[in-house]
Amino acid sequence: MQPENLSILHFERDSIVRGKTQEPTTEDPEVDGVDSASEESDAPAAADPAGTPADKKRIGDRAGLLMAGAVLTACGGLVLYGVLEPGKSDGTPERRTPTAAVTYEVTGQGTADIAYQARSEAGQAVAVEAAELPWRKTVDVPLGKEPIVSIVLGENGGQARCALAIRGKHVQSATATGTFGRATCSGTLPGPDPTEG
C-alpha cells in the first residue's frame, strides 16, 4: 500500500470512532489535483463530540418542545380542575348554614372528660379526654342544633362546674362532684341574629 492510502485509512478509522463515517469518493487519493494528505491537514484536528451546530440546534429545539409540552399539560390540568371542581356544579354560591357563637366553660381543678356540640350538621359531639381544668372553648353551632356540654370526673373525683353561654349571654351552669361525677349544660339557640345578613 502507498503511504498516501495509509493516511486515508487512518483518517477513516478516526472518523468511525467518533461516530461518523466517511466514504471515499474515488479510489484515486488525488482528486482535482489536490493531495489527500493536504485535505487532511485542512480538516479540524478534533471533531466536536456534541456534533455540528445544526445538531446542537436540534437538541435545543427538542428541549424547547418538551418544555412547552409540559407547560401546556400543566395549564390543561388547571383548566380541567376549574371546570370539573367537585361540589361546584353551577355558578350559585355555596349555601351556608346559619350558626350562633356558643362558649363552653368548665372550671375546677384536675382533669375531666368533656363532650360538646360544635359545627357539625350531623349532630356529632366533639370529645376531649382528660382535659386540664380550667377549660374554655367558643365554637359556632348550627341553628336548629342544641348546644350541649357534658363533663365526667375521673376516679379521683373532685368538683367541676360547666357553664354555657350563647352569643355572650349566660344560659346555664351545673356542678359535678365526687368519683366519676357528671354534669350537663344545654341551651336553645335563638333565631338568626338581626345583624347577620
matplotlib code that plots the C-alpha trace (Angstrom):
import matplotlib.pyplot as plt

x = [0.0, 1.2, 1.8, -1.0, -3.5, -2.4, -3.2, -6.7, -7.3, -6.1, -8.4, -11.4, -10.7, -10.7, -13.9, -15.7, -14.6, -16.2, -19.5, -19.1, -18.4, -16.8, -17.0, -14.1, -15.4, -12.8, -10.0, -7.6, -6.1, -5.6, -8.8, -8.8, -5.1, -5.3, -3.4, -5.5, -2.8, -3.2, -7.0, -6.5, -4.4, -7.1, -9.7, -10.2, -7.9, -10.6, -14.3, -16.8, -18.2, -21.6, -21.7, -22.3, -24.1, -27.1, -27.1, -27.0, -29.9, -31.9, -31.2, -32.2, -35.4, -36.3, -35.8, -37.9, -40.7, -40.6, -40.7, -43.7, -45.5, -45.0, -46.3, -49.3, -50.1, -50.0, -52.2, -54.7, -54.8, -55.6, -58.3, -59.9, -59.7, -61.5, -64.2, -64.6, -64.1, -66.0, -69.1, -69.5, -72.0, -73.2, -72.4, -74.6, -72.7, -72.4, -75.4, -74.1, -76.0, -76.6, -74.8, -74.6, -71.4, -71.5, -69.0, -68.5, -66.5, -65.5, -63.9, -62.4, -59.1, -57.5, -58.9, -62.3, -63.6, -65.6, -68.0, -69.6, -71.6, -69.7, -70.2, -71.5, -74.7, -74.8, -75.1, -71.9, -70.3, -66.6, -64.9, -61.8, -60.4, -58.6, -58.8, -56.8, -59.1, -60.0, -61.1, -62.9, -63.9, -66.0, -67.5, -70.2, -73.2, -75.7, -79.1, -81.5, -79.0, -78.9, -75.6, -74.6, -71.5, -71.1, -68.4, -67.3, -64.8, -62.2, -61.8, -60.0, -63.3, -63.2, -65.5, -66.0, -68.6, -69.8, -71.3, -72.9, -73.2, -74.9, -73.8, -72.1, -75.2, -75.0, -77.7, -77.0, -74.4, -74.2, -71.7, -70.3, -68.8, -67.2, -65.8, -67.0, -69.3, -71.3, -72.9, -74.5, -75.3, -77.5, -79.5, -81.7, -80.4, -82.3, -83.4, -80.9, -79.3, -80.9, -77.4, -76.4, -77.2]
y = [0.0, 3.5, 5.9, 8.2, 5.4, 4.6, 8.2, 7.9, 4.7, 6.2, 9.2, 7.0, 4.9, 8.0, 9.2, 5.9, 6.0, 9.5, 8.1, 9.5, 7.5, 9.0, 7.2, 7.8, 9.2, 7.7, 5.2, 7.8, 9.6, 12.8, 14.5, 17.6, 18.0, 18.2, 15.6, 13.8, 14.4, 18.2, 17.9, 16.0, 18.8, 21.4, 19.4, 20.3, 18.2, 17.1, 17.0, 18.4, 15.5, 17.2, 17.4, 20.2, 23.5, 22.0, 19.1, 21.5, 23.5, 20.3, 19.4, 22.8, 22.7, 19.3, 20.6, 23.6, 21.4, 19.2, 22.2, 23.7, 20.4, 20.2, 23.8, 23.1, 19.9, 21.8, 24.5, 22.0, 20.3, 23.5, 24.4, 21.0, 21.3, 24.6, 23.1, 19.8, 21.1, 18.7, 20.2, 23.1, 22.0, 25.6, 29.2, 29.5, 30.2, 27.5, 27.6, 28.1, 27.0, 29.9, 29.5, 31.0, 31.5, 29.3, 29.4, 26.3, 26.6, 24.0, 25.3, 23.3, 21.5, 18.4, 16.8, 15.9, 14.2, 16.8, 16.3, 19.3, 20.2, 22.1, 23.0, 19.6, 19.3, 15.6, 16.4, 14.6, 15.7, 16.5, 14.7, 15.8, 13.2, 14.2, 17.9, 20.1, 22.4, 25.2, 24.7, 27.1, 26.8, 29.0, 27.4, 28.0, 25.7, 25.4, 26.9, 24.1, 22.0, 22.3, 23.4, 21.0, 20.3, 17.3, 16.6, 13.4, 13.5, 10.8, 8.2, 10.7, 12.7, 16.3, 19.1, 20.8, 23.2, 23.6, 26.7, 27.6, 31.0, 31.7, 34.8, 36.0, 35.6, 33.1, 30.3, 27.5, 26.0, 22.8, 21.2, 17.7, 16.2, 13.0, 10.0, 9.9, 12.8, 14.1, 17.3, 18.6, 22.1, 22.7, 25.5, 26.5, 28.6, 31.7, 32.6, 34.3, 37.4, 40.5, 42.0, 38.9, 39.3]
z = [0.0, -0.7, 2.2, 0.9, 1.2, 4.7, 5.8, 4.2, 6.1, 9.3, 8.8, 8.1, 11.2, 13.4, 11.8, 12.5, 16.2, 16.5, 15.2, 11.7, 8.6, 5.6, 2.3, -0.1, -3.4, -5.6, -5.4, -6.5, -3.5, -5.5, -6.6, -8.8, -8.3, -4.5, -2.5, 0.2, 2.8, 2.4, 2.7, 5.9, 7.4, 6.4, 8.4, 12.1, 14.3, 16.7, 15.9, 18.4, 20.4, 20.6, 16.8, 14.4, 15.3, 13.5, 15.9, 18.8, 17.4, 17.0, 20.7, 21.8, 19.7, 21.2, 24.7, 24.0, 22.6, 25.7, 28.0, 26.0, 26.2, 30.0, 30.4, 28.2, 30.1, 33.4, 32.1, 30.8, 34.1, 35.9, 33.4, 33.9, 37.6, 37.4, 35.1, 36.9, 40.5, 42.8, 44.6, 42.2, 39.6, 38.8, 39.5, 42.6, 45.8, 48.4, 50.9, 54.4, 57.5, 59.9, 63.2, 66.6, 68.7, 71.8, 74.6, 76.8, 80.0, 82.6, 85.9, 88.7, 89.4, 87.9, 84.8, 83.3, 80.2, 78.2, 75.3, 73.4, 70.3, 67.7, 64.0, 62.9, 60.9, 61.6, 65.3, 66.4, 69.6, 70.0, 72.9, 74.8, 77.2, 80.4, 79.7, 82.1, 84.1, 83.7, 80.1, 77.7, 74.1, 71.8, 68.7, 66.1, 66.4, 63.5, 64.3, 64.9, 66.9, 70.7, 72.2, 75.0, 77.1, 79.4, 81.9, 83.7, 86.5, 86.9, 89.6, 91.8, 92.0, 92.9, 91.8, 88.4, 87.1, 83.5, 82.0, 78.7, 77.0, 73.7, 71.8, 75.0, 77.3, 80.1, 79.7, 82.2, 84.6, 86.6, 89.0, 89.2, 92.4, 93.6, 91.9, 88.3, 89.0, 86.0, 84.9, 81.7, 80.5, 77.5, 75.9, 73.0, 70.1, 69.2, 65.7, 63.3, 64.7, 63.1, 62.5, 60.4, 56.7]

ax = plt.figure().add_subplot(projection="3d")
ax.plot(x, y, z, "-o")
ax.set_aspect("equal")
plt.show()
